[in-house]
Amino acid sequence: MSHHYDVLVVPKENSTDALEVSYTAKPLHRNRTDTSGGYIFRRSHVGRSIESVVMQYHKLNDIEHTFGTLKTDLKVRPIVYQKDHGIKAPIFIIVLAYYGVHMIRRKLKTRGIDDSWRTIQRELNKWQRGDVVLEKTNYAYTR
């Protein structure tokens, strides 16, 4: 959003909290289309750059999306167990599956492929394997 607005934050005296926040729209903002969108991030940790916060947000979003996809694919229903031992197996299966996905995506990333797990699945579903069994006969091939 920083390329659309000039933001001025006035801090409280002897504090990291804001006393006042004001913003003005840049000319670029006035020229944008109605269909464009954006995110507004609020952070309490002042030691991190906004870029690292946004990158962390995208990583978290990607992990949550991948876990959701895996839970659907593995048909793992919501976990509502009363005792700890009943919850360990489904969580272990999901984490193990995520580790496999992570290793696949990491290997693909070294080759410049940074797609989501759902996109990778769609591409892999296009591949098909077939087995052909030829029975042995006693007939000789002649020309």
C-alpha positions in Angstrom: 0.0 0.0 0.0 3.0 2.3 0.4 3.0 3.1 -3.3 -0.6 4.4 -3.0 -0.3 6.4 0.2 2.0 8.7 2.1 1.6 7.7 5.8 2.6 9.9 8.7 2.9 8.3 12.2 3.3 10.7 15.1 4.6 8.7 18.1 3.7 9.3 21.7 6.4 10.9 23.8 8.7 8.2 25.4 6.7 5.4 23.8 6.6 3.1 20.8 2.8 3.6 20.5 1.3 6.0 17.9 -0.3 9.2 19.0 -1.7 10.0 15.6 -1.7 8.4 12.1 -2.6 10.3 9.0 -2.3 9.4 5.3 -2.8 11.1 2.0 -3.4 9.4 -1.4 -0.7 9.6 -4.0 -1.6 10.4 -7.6 -1.0 6.7 -8.5 -3.8 5.8 -6.1 -6.3 8.0 -8.0 -5.5 6.2 -11.2 -6.0 2.7 -10.0 -8.9 0.6 -11.2 -11.8 -0.4 -9.1 -10.8 -4.1 -9.2 -7.4 -3.6 -7.7 -6.9 -4.7 -4.1 -4.3 -4.7 -1.4 -3.4 -5.7 2.1 -2.9 -3.6 5.1 -0.5 -5.0 7.7 -0.3 -3.9 11.3 2.7 -5.0 13.3 3.7 -4.6 16.9 7.3 -5.7 16.6 9.2 -2.6 15.5 12.5 -4.5 15.0 11.4 -6.2 11.8 11.0 -4.6 8.4 7.6 -4.6 6.7 9.0 -6.7 3.9 9.9 -9.5 6.4 6.5 -9.3 8.0 4.8 -9.6 4.6 7.1 -12.5 3.6 6.3 -14.3 6.9 2.5 -13.7 6.3 2.7 -15.3 2.8 4.7 -18.3 4.2 2.1 -18.8 6.9 -0.8 -18.5 4.4 1.0 -21.0 2.1 1.5 -23.5 5.0 -2.2 -23.2 6.1 -3.4 -23.7 2.5 -1.1 -26.8 2.1 -2.3 -28.3 5.4 -5.9 -27.7 4.3 -5.3 -29.4 1.0 -3.6 -32.4 2.6 -6.4 -32.8 5.1 -8.9 -32.9 2.3 -6.8 -35.3 0.2 -6.1 -37.7 3.1 -9.8 -37.4 4.2 -8.8 -36.4 7.7 -11.8 -35.1 9.5 -11.8 -32.5 12.3 -10.1 -33.9 15.3 -12.4 -34.1 18.4 -10.8 -36.5 20.7 -10.9 -36.4 24.5 -7.5 -37.9 25.2 -4.1 -37.1 23.9 -3.3 -40.6 22.5 -6.3 -40.3 20.1 -5.0 -37.2 18.5 -1.4 -38.2 17.9 -1.9 -40.5 14.9 -3.9 -38.0 12.7 -1.5 -35.2 13.5 1.5 -37.4 12.8 0.1 -38.4 9.4 -0.6 -34.8 8.4 2.8 -33.6 9.5 4.5 -36.5 7.8 2.6 -35.7 4.6 3.5 -32.0 4.9 7.1 -32.9 5.2 6.9 -34.8 1.9 5.2 -31.9 0.3 7.8 -29.5 1.7 10.7 -31.6 0.3 9.1 -31.8 -3.1 8.4 -28.1 -3.3 11.9 -27.3 -2.0 13.5 -29.5 -4.8 11.2 -27.8 -7.4 12.2 -24.4 -6.1 15.8 -25.1 -6.9 14.7 -25.5 -10.5 12.7 -22.2 -10.5 9.3 -23.7 -9.9 7.5 -22.0 -7.0 4.0 -23.2 -7.5 1.4 -23.9 -4.8 0.8 -27.5 -3.8 -2.6 -27.5 -5.5 -1.0 -26.3 -8.8 1.6 -29.0 -8.5 -1.1 -31.6 -7.9 -3.1 -30.4 -11.0 0.1 -30.8 -13.1 0.8 -34.2 -11.7 -2.7 -35.4 -12.3 -2.2 -34.9 -16.1 0.4 -37.6 -16.0 -0.9 -41.1 -16.4 0.9 -44.5 -16.3 -0.2 -47.5 -18.1 1.1 -51.1 -18.0 1.2 -53.2 -21.1 1.6 -56.9 -20.7 2.7 -58.9 -23.7 2.3 -62.6 -23.5 5.1 -64.7 -24.8 4.2 -66.9 -27.8 6.0 -69.7 -29.7 5.6 -68.0 -33.0 8.7 -66.7 -34.7 8.7 -63.4 -36.6 9.8 -63.8 -40.2 10.0 -61.4 -43.1 
